[in-house]
């Protein structure tokens, strides 16, 4: 049995992207997973800033008596719907992850590295869902809430690597920049990861806890905000240093464009962060800041993968045309 080849049918074309995948459609699903995981991180922040973190006060049920929101005298239906809606988005992220797995398994020739990276996605989403239950049961402890966000960032890293590897061959990695320049890129990525952790600490110390009964980190908000700003300066400085190093060593334009993209996102995020601080952290800017943090992380991952390459995918798949549909 083979999938239909009627490419005039939109549904058939959509099904073929993971049932009879090409390298291009595999990358498309990986990129969709990056977007889905970043999106649910932003909507999770939306749950928090609207005070809906305990809109569904139990897990896995929404209320002690129902899996879905029902009228309750002690809870607002609006907050229940907001929190329950975010739970439902988990199934969308899981569906995209499952499509990545199917595409990786059906790709001809099958590549084990893509299968392994794809399997991380549904496994990570399920782990994230279980952690979400811990978030509710801990009454929105700032530690569990912060880890919820950081797990999403780890999933984004796995999704990005799937996207990058799907466009490459399986040969050894080849540097396209000097060894020390590439090390600088890894240092930049590590500093960005530290920046995300610092941002979580600031978020867990400041307002917008998600519910009136939620606890906060017992830190001085001014001190942790200054520490966060200092790490921002470090990340921006490393980005500028990497950009300068790529320029003087004559690195490929793709790597330079990746660093310029990161630099632009960092500047926009910095302006947003200071605006947020001086306006006493309005809820709308918190959402934009979480989106910006996700974009900074994605841009930093793009920088690192732009500093090396592998044998062209066509050479690895020469024996089997990439467009050939897989048989059942």
Secondary structure, DSSP 4 states (H G I P E B T S, - for coil): ------TTSHHHHHHHHHHS--HHHHHHHHHHHHHHHHHHHHHHHHHHHTT-TTSS-SSSSSBTTBSS---BTTB-HHHHHHHHHHHHHHHHHHHHHHHHHHHHHHSSS--HHHHHHHHHHHHHHHHHHHHHHHHHHTTS-HHHHHHHHHHHHHHHHHHHHHHHHHTS-SS--EESS-HHHHHHHHHHHHHHHHHHHHHHHHHHHSS--SSTT-----S-HHHHHHHHHHHHHHHHHHHHHHHHHHHHTT--HHHHHHHHHHHHHHHHHHHHHHHHHHTT--HHHHHHHHHHHHHHHHHHHHHHHTTEE-S-HHHHTTTS-TTPPPP-
